[in-house]
Amino acid sequence: MEQTPKERDAAISRYVIRLQERYPQFARERRAEMRLRGYDPLTLAVSERVWFGSRDAYAKMLAEMLSEEERHLLRHDENFTEAWRVFMDLCWMRKQFERLLLLAGGILLAVLLLGGLAWAGFELIKSVLTPRK
């Protein structure tokens, strides 16, 4: 039986919502597992943003959250396959947005630091060059 586009979109949306609801628990469990392996918070942050820097590595990490039934659906159900692609795209865009924010924050921090150092240098030079009475 052929699905109408509206029915297909609704099925895909249900799958995506279900995956999005499970993702926070998966992320918490993954972080807890990494902490048990001896990773500190800095290493965890680096692993999230650098080690899984490529889309393929990130997709493999996300695939760990799938159950056996969902892996079967991924191979045999077009709706679930499309929902998985949408979910992965949403997660990847969120990750890229986080990277962008971290980069922008780092640049802003560096500019503020350099500005503060320049201001302190000028104040020091001004106090040295100003004659004292």
C-alpha positions in Angstrom: 0.0 0.0 0.0 1.4 3.4 -1.1 1.5 6.2 1.5 0.4 9.7 0.7 3.0 12.4 1.2 1.2 13.7 4.2 1.1 10.2 5.9 4.8 9.7 5.0 5.8 13.1 6.6 3.8 12.3 9.7 5.5 8.9 10.1 8.9 10.5 9.6 8.1 13.2 12.1 7.0 10.6 14.7 10.3 8.7 14.2 12.4 11.9 14.5 10.6 13.0 17.6 11.2 9.6 19.2 14.9 9.8 18.3 15.1 13.3 19.7 13.5 12.3 22.9 16.0 9.5 23.4 19.1 11.5 22.5 19.6 13.3 25.8 19.6 10.0 27.7 22.1 8.5 25.2 24.4 11.5 25.5 24.3 11.3 29.3 25.1 7.6 29.3 27.9 8.1 26.8 29.4 10.9 29.0 29.1 8.7 32.1 30.8 5.8 30.3 33.6 8.1 29.1 34.1 9.4 32.7 34.3 5.7 33.9 37.1 5.2 31.4 39.0 8.0 33.0 38.2 11.0 30.8 38.1 14.4 32.5 35.7 17.1 31.4 38.2 18.8 29.2 39.0 15.6 27.4 35.3 14.9 27.0 34.8 18.4 25.4 37.7 17.8 23.1 36.4 14.4 22.1 33.0 15.8 21.3 34.3 18.6 19.1 37.6 17.3 17.7 37.6 13.5 17.6 34.1 13.4 16.2 34.9 16.4 14.0 34.0 14.6 10.8 30.4 13.9 9.9 31.1 10.2 9.3 32.7 9.7 12.7 29.8 11.6 14.3 27.2 9.5 12.4 28.9 6.3 13.7 28.8 7.6 17.2 25.1 8.4 16.9 24.4 5.0 15.4 25.4 3.5 18.8 22.0 4.7 20.1 20.0 2.5 17.7 18.5 -0.7 19.0 18.6 -3.9 17.0 15.0 -3.3 15.9 15.9 0.2 14.7 18.9 -1.1 12.8 16.6 -3.5 11.1 14.2 -0.6 10.3 17.1 1.5 9.0 17.7 -1.2 6.4 14.1 -2.0 5.5 11.8 1.0 6.3 12.1 4.0 4.0 10.4 6.2 6.5 12.7 5.3 9.4 15.7 5.7 7.1 14.6 9.2 6.1 13.8 10.0 9.8 17.4 8.9 10.7 18.9 11.1 8.1 16.8 14.1 9.3 17.8 13.4 12.9 21.5 13.1 12.0 21.3 16.4 10.1 19.7 18.1 13.0 22.3 16.8 15.4 25.1 17.7 13.0 23.8 21.3 12.6 23.5 21.7 16.3 27.1 20.5 16.7 28.3 22.8 14.0 26.4 25.7 15.7 28.1 24.9 19.0 31.5 24.9 17.3 30.7 28.3 15.7 29.7 29.7 19.1 32.9 28.4 20.7 35.0 29.8 17.9 33.2 33.2 18.1 33.6 33.2 21.9 37.3 32.4 21.7 37.9 35.1 19.2 35.9 37.6 21.3 37.9 36.6 24.4 41.2 37.0 22.5 40.2 40.4 21.3 39.1 41.5 24.8 42.4 40.1 26.2 44.5 41.9 23.6 42.5 45.1 24.1 43.0 44.9 27.9 46.7 44.3 27.5 47.0 47.2 25.0 45.1 49.5 27.4 47.2 48.4 30.4 50.4 49.0 28.3 49.2 52.5 27.3 48.3 53.3 30.9 51.8 52.1 32.0 53.5 54.2 29.3 51.4 57.2 30.2 52.3 56.9 33.9 56.0 56.5 33.1 56.1 59.5 30.7 54.0 61.8 32.9 56.2 64.0 35.0 55.7 63.8 38.7 55.6 66.9 40.9 
